[in-house]
Amino acid sequence: MQRGLTTDLDPTRDILVTEGGGRARLVWYLDFTSMHTRRIRDVLQRSADRFGPTNVSMAVRFLPTGPESAGAEIAARGAIAAAKQGAFWDIHRALFSRPPRYTEALVRSIAEVLDLDLDQLNQDMWSEETDQRLTEDRLAAHGAGVRDTPALFIDGRLYDGAWDETSLIEEVQKPIGVQIRIASLDFFHWAASAGFVLILATVLALLVVNVGWHEGYEHLRNLAVALSFGESTFSLPLETWVNDGLMALFFLLVGIEIKREIVNGELSDPASAALPIIAALGGMVAPALIYAGINWGSPTVHGWGVPMATDIAFTLGILALLGDRVPTSLKVFVSALAIADDLGAIVVIALFYGEGFDLHAFLVALAIFTLMMGLNRGRIYSRVPYLLLGVALWFFIHESGLHATLAGVLTAAAIPSRRSANIRGVAAQAAAIFDEEMRDPDTPMQHGNLNRLQAAVERLREPGFHLQNALENWSNFLILPLFAFFNTGIAILGAQFSPLHPEALGVIAGLVIGKPLGIFLFVFVAVKLRLARLSSEISWTQLLGAGCLAGVGFTMSIFIGAASFGGVQLASVKLAILIASSMSALIGSIVLIAAARPAAASG
């Protein structure tokens, strides 16, 4: 969730701009030398006047961090001392009316004009109480993630909206739309939110099927949904639209993430990428071999790909919930491992889990992908043509017999990458645009300038980032939950499930044993042979715990299972995946918590 103030407004110690007792609590951090603070202070003051004392209590705190931080601290000390004599707003206005180069002599001269007690002012400026106040202000701001001014907290939350009166008033009054937005942001920022929604969707599917609505559930899954083009009709069951259609968007995002990591991330440097790639390879090979060994000689052996995959959302969500018990380097390692694991799973799906093969449709798909790569080579950065062609690519890959979700990964590969723009240049361009608009600040921004500003800001990141940013929440909170709902409705009551059935035992053993075993052994050998280096922050016990967490297969495992099995065997495999993923999550968490205790004791 979004971090807030650890010490909210306190009328007994804060400098109050308005009288206490208001329904909303505002804490304004300022730096007298900050040019941005100087520009927005009138907006904030007018907003506070419009709120009224019964609606808002507003306090001022200090965070002298600007280029003239020494002078900013002197000004802050002078304001604190003047507040003790009831003259905060007087010295506040006087300080902001001067150029931002403050000295103790300047503060004293202002105080003299204001007819303040100079001896008392000097004593209060350099008192231990003032030292403590500035330290407390700084620590509270830093604890909430604020390093610079202006910064405003409303009811303990950092305000990240526009600095205009209408937006500020809405944030304080909190109409229903603002309340929904705040609650949504809190939930989306919670690291485990995506995994939590997946669990809810899974539990809902299990309840629906096992409390007497199984027939309706199956009818919904098999409901035909058709698209018509003239006399042609393309019809698929609703479950297939979710598994092959919506999940293609999920794989598009996975492909974007993999490409970013390869181009400019954890997988871009061979030395840094070696260990997670080796670990991912071990985490795929060992589960597949264990599954194949248990199912050897049986038709179920073709499901060897089911226990290979790691669910990124669940694994990283559990690591986030464990908090400081897990070193940052281990989280980075597991993130890179999961991304490399996804790449391996995509290759396995594309090569081994298609249905038949149609050469004509494949050649058309190849031509479309060639056109997309031509756009890439031509540096066409607009995302629209790639998405339109991606829909056509999806159709022909589906018709070719390959798994249709491959279209998402190929579309991600075709979207061009480029170095992010120099932030100094973009900042200068934005400043020039705003300077032009400030010549007539009472009129709306010109359409041309608004387009230039939007283009400049968008240029700060590559095209794939903006697409991922637009689709990520849709994927996490709609597509994946729908996939979980339509694929985990297993009739447990009265089912003939046995964990000793070869396909179920292979999945459970592969995820619970094979994943940590393969990851640990491959990393151990690589480190001993000096093919890669394990971070000094990561112990072998923590590595084992991370390997256990990688056994949370869920989404990807169910996806491969649905492509491998049908009927009773599919239900058995899905239930085995749920059991194995739960066991892996529990064992991995226990190992990581236990590994953190000795480190905490020694520290």
Protein Blocks (a to p, Z undefined) as FASTA:
>chain_A
ZZddfbdcdfklpccfbdehifbdcdddddfklmklmmmmmmmmmmmmmnopmlpccddd
dddfbfklmlmmmmmmmmmmmmmnopmmmmmmmmmmpccbdcfklmmmmmmmnopafklm
mmmmmgmklmmmmmmmmmmmmmnopabdcdddeehiacfbdcdfklmmmmmnopaklmmm
mmmmmmmmpmklmmmmmmmmmmmmmmmmmnopmmmmmmmmmpccdddehjbccdddfklm
mmmmmmmmmmmmmmmmmmmmmmmpmklpmklmmmmmmmmmmmmmmmmmmmmmmmgoiakl
mmmmmmmpccfklmmmmmmmnmmmpcfklmmmmmmmmmmmmmmmmmmmmmmmcghjafkl
mmmmmmmmmmmmmmmmnopabfklmmmmmmmmmmmmmmnopafklmmmmmmmmpccdddd
dfklmmmmmmmmmmmmmmmmmbccdfklmmmmmmmmmmmpcfklmmmmmmmmmmmmmmmm
mmmmmmmmccfehpacdfkbmklmmmmmmmmmmmmmmmmmmmmmmmmnopaccdfklcfk
lmmmmmmmmmmnmlmmmmmmmmmggcjllmmmmmmmmmmmmmmmmmmmmmmmmmmmmmmm
mZZ
